[in-house]
């Protein structure tokens, strides 16, 4: 039934658009309105058919997506992307060893060509206040 509903609603929308176009070209207001009404009336049926078709996933498709997700998780584990996150303070030896090669910069190991925008001495020197 869903295939028939899809084809029928798509055909009715196409027919409605063509009738409306003929009505516009021949300056017939009633024909134009009939075509627009026919196209608009067929749209809910087309929407239902498309939603119903999208919701029908077979067991094979579900198993395929499960295997793909599992393989992606195994790939992330093998690359070390799923390690435990570092503690907020950086933990012991932060800045000395970078297991992932990301070159994350800490305050104490800034490169020579990087200048901090404001001092990082822990004091808040910003005396401005919001209006």
C-alpha positions in Angstrom: 0.0 0.0 0.0 2.8 2.4 0.8 4.3 2.2 -2.7 0.9 2.9 -4.2 0.4 5.9 -1.9 3.8 7.3 -2.7 3.3 7.0 -6.5 -0.2 8.3 -6.3 0.6 11.3 -4.2 3.6 12.2 -6.3 1.5 11.9 -9.5 -1.3 14.1 -7.9 1.2 16.8 -6.9 2.7 16.8 -10.4 -0.8 16.9 -12.0 -1.7 19.8 -9.6 1.3 21.8 -10.5 0.7 21.3 -14.2 -3.0 22.3 -13.9 -2.0 25.4 -11.9 0.6 26.2 -14.6 -2.0 25.9 -17.3 -4.4 28.1 -15.3 -1.7 30.8 -14.9 -0.8 30.7 -18.6 -4.4 30.9 -19.8 -5.3 33.5 -17.2 -8.0 31.2 -15.7 -8.2 31.9 -12.0 -10.4 28.9 -11.2 -8.1 26.4 -13.0 -5.1 27.9 -11.2 -6.9 27.5 -7.8 -7.9 23.9 -8.6 -4.3 23.0 -9.5 -2.9 24.5 -6.3 -5.6 22.8 -4.2 -4.9 19.5 -5.8 -1.1 19.8 -5.2 -1.6 21.0 -1.6 -4.1 18.2 -0.8 -1.7 15.5 -2.0 1.2 16.7 0.1 0.2 15.1 3.5 -0.1 11.7 1.8 3.3 12.1 0.3 4.7 13.1 3.7 3.1 10.1 5.3 4.5 7.8 2.6 8.0 9.2 3.0 8.0 9.0 6.8 6.7 5.5 6.7 9.3 4.4 4.2 12.1 6.0 6.3 11.0 4.3 9.5 11.1 0.8 7.9 14.6 -0.4 8.7 15.2 -4.1 8.1 17.1 -6.3 10.5 20.0 -6.5 8.0 20.3 -2.7 8.0 20.2 -2.5 11.8 22.9 -5.2 12.0 25.0 -3.4 9.5 24.8 -0.1 11.3 25.7 -1.9 14.6 28.7 -3.5 13.1 29.9 -0.2 11.6 29.6 1.5 15.0 31.4 -1.3 16.7 34.2 -1.2 14.1 34.5 2.6 14.5 34.8 2.2 18.3 37.5 -0.4 17.9 39.3 1.9 15.5 39.1 4.8 18.1 40.4 2.5 20.8 43.3 1.3 18.7 44.3 5.0 18.0 44.1 5.8 21.7 41.3 8.3 21.3 39.2 6.8 24.1 41.7 7.2 26.9 40.6 8.6 30.2 40.6 12.5 30.1 43.3 14.4 32.0 42.3 15.9 35.3 41.5 19.7 35.3 44.9 20.7 36.8 46.8 18.7 34.2 47.8 15.9 36.6 51.3 14.8 37.4 53.9 15.7 34.7 51.6 17.8 32.6 53.5 19.3 29.7 56.3 16.7 29.9 54.7 13.8 28.0 52.2 14.0 25.3 50.9 10.5 24.4 48.8 11.6 21.5 51.2 14.1 19.9 48.8 17.0 20.2 51.5 19.5 21.5 49.1 20.9 24.0 50.6 24.0 25.6 50.5 24.7 29.3 51.3 28.0 31.0 54.8 26.9 31.9 55.8 25.5 28.5 54.8 28.2 26.1 56.9 28.5 23.0 59.3 31.4 22.6 57.3 33.1 19.9 54.0 33.0 21.9 53.2 35.9 24.1 50.4 35.8 26.6 47.7 38.4 26.1 47.6 39.2 29.9 49.8 38.0 32.7 49.1 34.5 34.1 50.3 35.2 37.6 46.9 34.4 39.2 46.0 38.0 40.0 43.0 39.6 38.4 44.3 43.0 37.3 41.1 43.9 35.4 39.5 46.7 37.3 36.8 47.4 34.7 33.2 47.0 35.7 30.1 46.3 33.7 27.7 49.2 33.3 
